Amino acid sequence: MDRYNRHIILSEIGETGQNKLSKAKVLVVGAGGLGCPVLQYLAAAGVGTIGIIDFDVVETSNLQRQVLFGSSSLGQNKADAAKNRLLDLNESITVNSYPEKLTFQNAIELFNQYDIIVDGTDNFETRYLINDACIITNKPLVFGAIFKFQGQVAVFNYNNGPTYRCAFPNMPKQGEVPNCSEVGVLGVLPGIIGTMQANEVLKIILGIGEVLSGELLCYDALTNKSFTIKVNRLDKEIKSILKNRNDFNKQNMDSVCEFENFANSIKEFLNQENVQFIDVREVHEQPKVEGIPVTSIPLSSFLEHLDLIDSDKKKAIFCQSGIRSKMAVFILNKHNIHNCYSINEGPNEINGYIKELQKQESNE
């Protein structure tokens, strides 16, 4: 009663709600930047059984944001180290650690043991694996993702709602989207997004509030602004997974990575007429693109400025790395604005191509 007093005195939770938490079973895939705050708050809240699967070990570079670990954890498996820390935080719960990699061969059996699955991973191959296993086992998926200063949160496969594949049918190519180890991440960002994920888990268990199903919440730590994008259920995507469920455990990561790339190159557009170039970076980001007319519409305020989009032209959209431009294409398609293309290159590469083109024209 003392430990959970602040929950119990909430009329929306009470002893009944706390008992629901104690009976719940939640599996967290990945004990990294997102998984650490998720695990910490679920354990503190009294979720009765928590599973952690992670094959990685704690490194010094993790300590900037993976708050469950300290110097004494270095070299230890993350799932095991997290388990020790969580039991110190709350000895009354059960914590199961799986110091292994999630695969097509172990996912279904593991997911069947839990009520809710939390995605704390940092690569697209595993995200699609998790999503498909959740569809097959009919488990709600609490999704989170981070990139530099931006994060996303959503709940997929909840009460026949849309899935991750409904939001992102096409997986980006390997190496096309850099991860945190390549571009960095603000240390507090996974804490913010991971805490939001934990919040969604608690709402699902307790049956309170509005679960973030059918919506993708996008958050920018630099502006402290957020917006949501509506995600519709695509029965075609879901039926395809269910149709092939018997072959799920025969797959491997190589087969997952065979997908369509919908990003394009700036070279495809520079010599074309009737093209609108759109920069979705924030206004404080540099360098600028010179030599071509560019419409600036930061992604953080994109929905507020759809009137700046020229519906009669092709839209060539770019940002720093391709993440935000893909999101902009997604938003425009959802608003029935088509002929939109995400550009692979960032502004530095675009400026280089433009200078090269200008040089060729001057020589001619």
N, C-alpha and C positions, 0 to 999 in steps of 0.2 A: 504493500500500500504506500509506503514512504517513497520507494523508488519511482513509482508511476503516478504519484499524487497529482502532478500538474496535468496529466492526461485525464485522470479519473474525475477531477472536479470540472472538467469541460462537459457540459450537458450533451454535446454531440458525440462524446466518446463514452465516458463513464466506465464502470466495471465491465459492462457488456462488451464495449468496444475494445477494452484492454484484453479481455479474454479472446476476442477475435485475433488480435495481434499475436497473442501467445500461441495460438493454434496454427498460424500461418507459416507457410514454407516458401522461402524466396531464394532463388539461385541468381548470383551475380557472376556474370562472365567477364573476367578481367578485374584484377585488383590493382589497377593503375591510377591515373589521375582522376578519372570519374568513379571508378569502383571504390576507392578509399573513402570519400565522403558518403557515398551511398551506404556502404557497409557500416560505417561509424554511426550514422543516424538510425539505421534500421536496428542495429544492436541496442543502442541506447533506448529506442522506443519500445523494445521488448518483443520484437518479432521472434517467435519461438524457435524456428529452425532456419538457419542461414547457410547456404552453400556457396563456396567460392572456388572457381576453377581458373587457374592461371599457371602456366608452365615456366614463366619468367622468374628471374632472381632480382633482388633489390640491388640497385646500383646507386652510386653517389649522385648522379644526375637526376634520379627520381625524387630526391628529398626536397627539391624546390616546390613540389606540388603534391606529392603522395604522402598525405599527412598521417597515415597510420604507422609509418616507418620512421626509424631513427638510425643513428650510426651503428647501433648494436644489431640492426637487421641486415646490414650489408652482407651480400653473398647468400642470404637465405632465400628459399623459394617464397614468392609473394603470397601465395595462398596460405602456406603454413605460417608465415610471419603475421599475416593479417588475422588468422585464427587466434594466435596467441594474444594479440593486442585486444581483440574483441572480447575474449573470455575474461581478460583483465578488466575490461569496461563493464561487462555484464556476465557474471558467472552463472546466471539462472537460465541462459538460453543454450541451445545446441548449435554448434558451428561445425560444419563439415568442410574440410579442405580437400581439393582435388588438384594435386601438383602435376598437372598434365595439360596437354593441349586439347581444346575442343575440336572434334573431328566429326565427319559424317558417320563414323562408325560408333561413336559413343554418345552423340547428342540426344538421340531419341530416348534411349534408356535413362539418361540423366535428367532430361526435362520432365519425364513422366513422374519423377519423384517430388516435383515442386509445383506450387500453385502459380507463381509469377516468375518471369524471367527478366532480368535486367541486363541490358547491353552496355558494358563499359569498355568495349574494345576500340581499337584505333586503326582498323583496316577494313576495307570494303569486302574482301573475301569472307571474313568471319561474320560480318554483319548480315550478309545474304544467307549464310549458313544458319545463323541464329534465327533469322526471320522464317526461313523455310521449315526449320524444325518446330518453331512455334505454331505454324499453320498446321502441320501434321499432328502435333500433340494437343492442339487447341488451347494454347497457353497465351495469356496476354503478355506483350513485350513492351517494357519501358525502355525507350531508346534515348540515348544522349550522344552528342558529338561536339568536338571542339576544334577550333582552328585559329591559332594566333590570338585574336581578341574577340572571336565570335563563337557562339555556341548554339546548339539546337536541342530541343526536347520534344518528345511526342510519345503517345501510347498507341501501339499498333496491335491489331488482332484482338481487340477488346469488344466483347459482345457483338460479334459479327461486323466489327468496324473495319476500316481499311488497314492494310499491312504496309510494311516497309517497301515492298515491291510496288505497291499502289502509288506511293510517293515518288519512288526512284526506280522505275522499271528497268533502266539501263545502267549497268555498272560501269564506272569509268575504267579506263585501261590501267594496267599495272604501271606504277610510276608516274601516272598523269597528275595525280593529286598528292602533293607531299604531305608527310605526317609531322607530328610535333618535333620529332628528333631531327627533322630536316629544316624546319622553318621557325621552330620555337613556339612557346605558348605562355601567356601571362599566367603566373603561378596561381592566382586566386580564381581564374576562370573555371577550371574543372571543379573547384569547390562550389561555385555558384550553380553550375549546371548539374553536378552530382547531387546537390541538395534538392534541386528541383525534381530530379528523378526520384529521390527518396520520398519526396512529398507525394508524387503520383502513386507510388507503391502503397503508401499509408492510406491514401484516399480510396484506392481500389479495395484494400482489405477491409476498411471501416465502412465503406459504402456511403461516404459523405462527399460533398462538394461536386464539382464538375471535372470529371476525368478528361485529360487532354487527348481525347480520341477524335480522329477526323481532323486534327489540326496539328500543324508543325510550328512550334514556337521558336522564333529566331531572336537571339539576344546579342547585343553589341556592348562589350564592357567599356569601350572608349566613350561612347555617347550615353550609356546607361539606358538605351532605348530598346524596345522589343516590339515585335509584331508577329502575328500568326498567319499562316497560310492554310487555307482549307484543303484537305486531302480527301478525295472521293474513293470509295471502294471500287476496285477494278476486278470484277468477277473472273475475267479472263486470266489474269495473273494468278489468282488464288486457285482456280480450277486446274491450271497447268501444274502447280506444285502437288496438289492432291492426286492428280492423275498418275503422277510418277512416284508416289510415296513408297511403293515397294522397291524402287531402285535407289532410294535416297542414300542408303548406307554403302552403295557401290561407287559413289562419286568420290572425287578427290578435288583438291584445291585447283589443280590445273584445269579441270573441266569447268569450274565456276568462273574462271577468268576469261572464258571465251564469250565476249559480249560486244555489243555495238558501241562505237565511240561517236557521240553526237557533237563533240567539239570540232571547231574548224580552225583553219589557219588564216591569219590576216592577209596572206598573199592572195587568197581566193577572192578578197573583197576590194583590195586597193585599186585595181584597174576596172572595177565595175562602176556603173552609174546607178543611181537610184538606191544608194545605201546610206543608212543612218548609223553612224558610229556612236555607241553609248558607253560611257564610263561610269561604272557603278561603285567605284571606290569612294571613300569618304573625302570631303573637300580638303582635309589636312594632309592627305597622302600625296606623295610626290614620286617621280617626276611627272610633269604634264606631257601630253602628246601634242606635238607640233607638226604642222604641215597638212593636217586634214581637219575639217570641222567636226567637233566632238560635242555631243550633248551630255552634260554631267547630271546624273541622277543617282545619288548615293543609295545603296540598297536599303539602308536604315529608314529611308523615307520614300522608297520606291512606289509603294501603293498610293501615296499622296500625289504623285506627279505623273500618273499614267497619261495625262493630257499632253505631255511633252513627246509622247511616242507618235511617230509618223506611221500610220497604218498602211500607207501606200508604198512604203519603202521596205527593203530588206533591213533587218536590224542586226548589226554586228556588235555584240556586247562583250566588253572586256573588263577585267579588274587587275589585281596584282598577280594572281596565280591560276584563276579559272574556277575557283569555288563559288564566288559570289555571282559570276556571270552565268553559271549554270542555274543558280537559284533564280536569277532574273528571268531567264528563259522559261523556267518552270512557272513562275508567276504570270508571265505574259500569256503563255499557253492556257493557263487556267482562266484567264480573262478573255479568251478567244481572240488573242492577238497573235498572229502567226508570222511565218517567215522570219523567225528569230534564231540567231546563231550565237553560241558561246565560242569565244576566241581562245585558242590554246595559249597564245603568247601574252605576256604582261607588257606594260608600257615601255620598258627598256627595249624589248625585242621589236615592238611596233615602231618605235622611233628609229631603230636601226634599219628596218625595212624601208621606212619612208625616206630616210637619207640616201639609201642605196638607190631607190627609185628616182629620187630627185637628181642624183648624180648621173644616172643613165640618161635622163631626159636632157640634162645640160650638155652632155657629150654629143647627143644627137643634134 
